[in-house]
Amino acid sequence: MEDREKIAKVCNIWVSLTDPYIQNDPLILCDLDSFNEKQIIPYIASIRATNNKREDTFIAQSIKFSNNNKWYTKKKMKIG
């Protein structure tokens, strides 16, 4: 199985929880055909248990910026 197939099998369901729609920080998706796996950067992240204490560290991944990436979003996303 290719790495691209592994990434493509992730599925998230997104629903706006604010009324009437998201105004700031909208959902943004990257076109996998414009994505290079060398852009993946692992880092150590943690879940915040309280405001002052962090617990449960894990390895997360971020994406290094590239002008070749194609990003998509839709303004004023809402339920329906």
N, C-alpha and C positions, 0 to 999 in steps of 0.2 A: 504494500500500500504506500503510495506517495504521500509526502508530508502535506501537500496541497489537499489531498482527500481527507486527511485527518482534520485539518482546519475547517474544511467545508461542512463537516458533520456536526459542528457546534450550532445549536439553535437557541436563540433567545426570543422570548415574547415580550414586547414592549407595549405598555399602555400608559397613557398620560393619567396621572393621579390628581392633577390640578384642574381647576375649572376656570375658564372654558378650554384653555390650551396652554402648552408650554411656550413661554416667551423668552426665557434665558436658558442657556446650556441645552440645546436640543440634541436629540439622538443623531449621530453621524455614522455612516457606514462607509467602509473602504471597499472598492472593487478589487476582488482577489486577483483578477487578471493584471492589475497594475501593481501588485504587492510582491516584494521579493523577500524570501524567508530570511535573508541575511539582515533584514531590518529588525528582527526580533531581538530584544535586549532583556535578559532575565535580571530580576532584582529581588531582594528580600523585602517582603511586605509583612504587615501585621494587622490583626484585627483589634480595634480599640474596644477594650472592655469597659473602661470608664474614661472620663476626661483626662485623668492623670496617669493611667496605667495601660500599657499595651501587652497583649498576650497573643499566643498562637501565631508565631511567625510561619510564613510559607513563601515559596518561590512564585512570584508573579511574572508577567511579561508585559513589556511595553513595545511600542513600535517607533523606530527611529524615523524621523521625517525624511521624505524624499519628494522632489518635484515631480517624479514620475507617477506618484499615487493619484488616483481619482477618488474623490470623496463626494458623498451624496447626503443630502439632508432635505427635509421638507419643513417649511416654516408653518407655524401654528398647528402642529399635530395635535389631534384630539381623539377621543373615543369615537369609533364609528368611521 
